[in-house]
Amino acid sequence: MNKLYSQKNTKKQLIQLNKGIEAGLNYFYEKFYPYFYLRSNRATRDTCIATSITHEAFLRLWLYRENIHSEEDLLHFLKMQIKKAIHIFYSNPRSRFHRSLLQLDSIENYQEFLAGYEEDDDAHEDLVYLDKLDNEKQHQLDKLNKVLPFLNLEHQLFIRLSLQYSFNYERIAYYLGGISDYEVSLKVEKTIAVLRSILNSYEKINKAISNKKIIAQVELTDEQVEIFRMRYELQFSFEQISKQLHLNTTAVKKIFIEAHSKIKPRKKTA
């Protein structure tokens, strides 16, 4: 009985929607907004953007209401609007920095990230997958915090402002004053490129250092390996290395020379 009444009520609300009666839109808004907001928020991890995406989807539903003839049509329409909006979000340069961080951990493209939202039956797997992505993103942010002090002050400033203002270039430009939002976007893009280069090098270094054969051959201490990594791969000065490791510059140079003396004879015999 309740199911029959629900079907009749849904049909009635669809007719109102088709006729441009707002009560029809309100009915479906209250019924489906939480569901589509949750999907948007899972994909973007940003409550403000998720709210905008979901509101925009229902606005478009109102504009194209005459083409909706069943609840199935309505759900399909909203799903497509949400999906398109999320793709646009991940194609926007303002979100490129966050994508870059995720991609550094072998998440090749954001289409894979979005794929979990196309099948309703996989909701539980989606949540597990997103929890994994959150952990990976946090791991990348931890690595970012390690290298951030070695960026120049301007790059540090633009990264911090970008995170603070959610990559809203207009707000960043207004905060700084005397600079256009276009100039801000160029500065941020350049900074992202520098960060990606550093983080990619960091990843390669860790893979090389984790190779037990290399460590066994040269018999370096952990401290010596770290100094080599900073000196050759990150191209840090001895002063920067000493600051990072909380050692004086003389001690850093001494450790570097000792490590170098271990490697040099093995190169000759190789």
C-alpha positions as CSV (number, residue, x, y, z in Angstrom):
1,M,0.0,0.0,0.0
2,N,2.8,2.4,1.0
3,K,4.7,1.5,-2.1
4,L,1.7,2.2,-4.3
5,Y,1.1,5.5,-2.6
6,S,4.8,6.5,-3.0
7,Q,4.6,5.7,-6.8
8,K,1.5,7.8,-7.2
9,N,3.0,10.7,-5.2
10,T,6.2,10.5,-7.3
11,K,4.2,10.6,-10.5
12,K,2.2,13.6,-9.2
13,Q,5.5,15.4,-8.3
14,L,6.9,14.7,-11.7
15,I,3.8,16.3,-13.3
16,Q,4.3,19.4,-11.1
17,L,7.9,19.5,-12.0
18,N,7.1,19.3,-15.8
19,K,4.6,22.1,-15.4
20,G,7.1,24.4,-13.6
21,I,5.5,24.1,-10.2
22,E,8.4,24.6,-7.6
23,A,6.8,22.1,-5.2
24,G,7.7,19.4,-7.6
25,L,11.4,20.4,-7.6
26,N,11.4,20.8,-3.8
27,Y,10.1,17.2,-3.5
28,F,13.0,15.7,-5.4
29,Y,15.5,18.1,-4.0
30,E,14.7,17.0,-0.4
31,K,14.6,13.4,-1.5
32,F,17.9,13.2,-3.5
33,Y,20.0,16.2,-2.4
34,P,21.7,14.4,0.5
35,Y,22.6,11.4,-1.8
36,F,24.1,13.5,-4.6
37,Y,25.9,15.9,-2.1
38,L,27.5,12.8,-0.6
39,R,28.7,11.6,-4.0
40,S,30.1,15.1,-4.8
41,N,31.8,15.4,-1.5
42,R,33.4,12.0,-1.7
43,A,34.9,12.9,-5.1
44,T,36.1,16.4,-4.4
45,R,36.8,16.2,-0.7
46,D,35.6,19.8,-0.5
47,T,32.3,20.7,1.2
48,C,31.9,24.1,-0.5
49,I,32.6,22.7,-4.0
50,A,30.3,19.7,-3.4
51,T,27.5,22.0,-2.4
52,S,28.0,24.1,-5.5
53,I,28.1,21.1,-7.8
54,T,24.9,19.6,-6.2
55,H,23.0,22.9,-6.3
56,E,24.0,23.4,-10.0
57,A,22.7,19.9,-10.8
58,F,19.3,20.7,-9.4
59,L,19.2,24.1,-11.1
60,R,19.9,22.4,-14.4
61,L,17.2,19.8,-13.6
62,W,14.7,22.8,-13.2
63,L,15.9,24.3,-16.6
64,Y,15.4,21.0,-18.4
65,R,12.4,19.8,-16.5
66,E,10.3,19.3,-19.6
67,N,12.6,16.5,-20.8
68,I,12.1,14.5,-17.6
69,H,9.4,11.9,-17.9
70,S,10.1,9.5,-15.0
71,E,12.1,9.2,-11.8
72,E,14.6,7.1,-13.7
73,D,15.1,9.9,-16.2
74,L,15.5,12.3,-13.3
75,L,18.2,10.2,-11.5
76,H,20.1,9.6,-14.7
77,F,20.1,13.3,-15.5
78,L,21.4,14.3,-12.0
79,K,24.1,11.6,-12.1
80,M,25.3,12.9,-15.4
81,Q,25.4,16.5,-14.2
82,I,27.3,15.5,-11.1
83,K,29.8,13.4,-13.1
84,K,30.4,16.2,-15.7
85,A,30.9,18.8,-12.9
86,I,33.4,16.6,-11.1
87,H,35.4,16.1,-14.4
88,I,35.4,19.9,-14.9
89,F,36.6,20.3,-11.3
90,Y,39.5,18.0,-11.9
91,S,40.4,19.6,-15.2
92,N,40.5,23.1,-13.5
93,P,44.1,24.4,-12.9
94,R,43.0,25.4,-9.4
95,S,42.7,21.8,-8.4
96,R,45.8,20.7,-10.3
97,F,48.1,20.9,-7.3
98,H,45.9,18.4,-5.3
99,R,45.8,16.1,-8.4
100,S,49.6,16.2,-8.7
101,L,50.0,15.1,-5.1
102,L,47.8,12.1,-5.6
103,Q,49.4,11.2,-8.9
104,L,52.8,11.0,-7.4
105,D,51.7,7.9,-5.6
106,S,51.0,6.1,-8.9
107,I,47.4,7.2,-9.2
108,E,47.7,7.7,-12.9
109,N,44.6,9.7,-13.6
110,Y,41.6,11.2,-12.0
111,Q,39.2,9.2,-14.2
112,E,40.2,6.2,-12.1
113,F,39.5,8.2,-9.0
114,L,36.0,9.1,-10.3
115,A,35.2,5.6,-11.5
116,G,34.0,4.5,-8.1
117,Y,31.0,6.9,-8.3
118,E,29.4,5.4,-11.4
119,E,28.0,2.3,-9.8
120,D,25.7,2.6,-6.8
121,D,26.2,-0.9,-5.6
122,D,29.9,-0.3,-4.9
123,A,29.3,2.4,-2.2
124,H,31.2,0.4,0.5
125,E,34.2,-0.2,-1.8
126,D,34.2,3.5,-2.7
127,L,34.5,4.5,0.9
128,V,37.4,2.1,1.5
129,Y,39.1,3.3,-1.7
130,L,38.7,7.0,-0.7
131,D,40.0,6.2,2.8
132,K,43.1,4.8,1.1
133,L,43.4,7.9,-1.1
134,D,43.1,10.1,2.0
135,N,46.0,8.2,3.6
136,E,48.1,8.5,0.4
137,K,47.3,12.2,0.1
138,Q,48.4,12.7,3.7
139,H,51.6,10.9,3.0
140,Q,52.3,13.2,0.1
141,L,51.5,16.3,2.2
142,D,53.9,15.0,4.9
143,K,56.6,14.8,2.2
144,L,55.6,18.2,1.0
145,N,56.1,19.7,4.4
146,K,59.7,18.3,4.5
147,V,60.8,20.0,1.3
148,L,58.7,23.2,1.6
149,P,61.4,25.0,3.7
150,F,63.8,24.6,0.9
151,L,61.7,26.4,-1.6
152,N,62.4,30.1,-2.0
153,L,60.2,32.4,0.0
154,E,58.0,33.4,-2.9
155,H,57.2,29.8,-3.8
156,Q,56.5,29.1,-0.1
157,L,54.1,32.0,0.0
158,F,52.1,31.0,-3.0
159,I,51.8,27.4,-1.9
160,R,50.5,28.5,1.6
161,L,48.1,31.0,0.1
162,S,46.8,28.5,-2.4
163,L,46.1,26.0,0.3
164,Q,44.6,28.7,2.5
165,Y,42.3,30.1,-0.2
166,S,41.5,26.8,-1.9
167,F,43.4,27.9,-5.1
168,N,41.0,30.9,-5.6
169,Y,43.4,33.1,-7.6
170,E,41.1,36.2,-7.3
171,R,41.2,36.0,-3.5
172,I,45.0,35.5,-3.5
173,A,45.5,38.5,-5.8
174,Y,43.2,40.6,-3.6
175,Y,45.2,39.5,-0.5
176,L,48.6,40.3,-2.1
177,G,47.5,43.5,-3.8
178,G,49.2,44.9,-7.0
179,I,49.0,41.6,-8.9
180,S,46.3,40.1,-11.2
181,D,44.7,36.8,-10.8
182,Y,46.3,35.7,-14.1
183,E,49.8,36.5,-12.7
184,V,48.9,34.5,-9.5
185,S,47.9,31.5,-11.7
186,L,51.3,31.6,-13.5
187,K,53.1,31.9,-10.2
188,V,51.2,28.9,-8.8
189,E,51.7,26.8,-11.9
190,K,55.5,27.5,-11.7
191,T,55.6,26.6,-8.1
192,I,53.7,23.3,-8.7
193,A,56.2,22.4,-11.4
194,V,59.1,22.9,-8.9
195,L,57.3,20.9,-6.2
196,R,56.6,18.0,-8.6
197,S,60.2,17.9,-9.7
198,I,61.4,17.8,-6.1
199,L,58.9,15.2,-5.0
200,N,59.6,13.0,-8.0
201,S,63.3,13.2,-7.2
202,Y,62.5,12.3,-3.6
203,E,60.6,9.3,-4.7
204,K,63.4,8.1,-7.0
205,I,65.9,8.6,-4.2
206,N,63.9,6.6,-1.7
207,K,63.7,3.7,-4.2
208,A,67.5,3.8,-4.7
209,I,68.3,4.0,-1.0
210,S,65.9,1.2,-0.2
211,N,68.0,-1.1,-2.4
212,K,69.9,-3.2,0.1
213,K,72.6,-4.2,-2.4
214,I,73.7,-0.6,-2.9
215,I,73.8,0.0,0.8
216,A,75.7,-3.2,1.5
217,Q,78.3,-2.5,-1.2
218,V,79.2,1.0,0.0
219,E,78.6,0.3,3.7
220,L,77.3,3.8,4.4
221,T,75.6,4.9,7.6
222,D,72.1,6.3,7.5
223,E,73.5,9.7,8.1
224,Q,75.9,9.5,5.3
225,V,73.2,8.2,2.9
226,E,71.0,11.1,3.9
227,I,73.7,13.7,3.3
228,F,74.5,12.2,-0.1
229,R,70.8,12.3,-1.0
230,M,70.5,15.9,-0.1
231,R,73.7,16.9,-1.7
232,Y,73.4,15.1,-5.1
233,E,69.7,14.6,-5.7
234,L,68.2,17.6,-4.0
235,Q,71.2,19.7,-4.8
236,F,71.2,21.3,-1.3
237,S,74.1,23.4,-0.1
238,F,76.1,22.2,2.9
239,E,74.4,25.0,4.9
240,Q,70.9,23.8,3.9
241,I,71.9,20.2,4.8
242,S,73.2,21.3,8.2
243,K,70.0,23.2,8.9
244,Q,67.8,20.2,8.0
245,L,69.9,17.7,10.0
246,H,70.5,20.1,12.9
247,L,74.3,19.7,12.5
248,N,76.9,22.4,12.1
249,T,78.3,22.8,8.6
250,T,81.8,21.6,9.4
251,A,80.4,18.3,10.7
252,V,78.3,17.8,7.6
253,K,81.3,18.4,5.3
254,K,83.4,15.9,7.4
255,I,80.7,13.2,7.1
256,F,80.4,13.9,3.4
257,I,84.1,13.5,2.8
258,E,84.2,10.2,4.9
259,A,81.3,8.8,2.9
260,H,82.9,9.9,-0.4
261,S,86.2,8.2,0.6
262,K,84.3,4.9,1.0
263,I,82.7,5.1,-2.4
264,K,85.7,6.3,-4.4
265,P,87.9,3.2,-4.1
266,R,85.0,0.9,-5.1
267,K,84.5,2.9,-8.3
268,K,88.1,2.3,-9.3
269,T,87.8,-1.5,-8.8
270,A,84.4,-1.7,-10.5
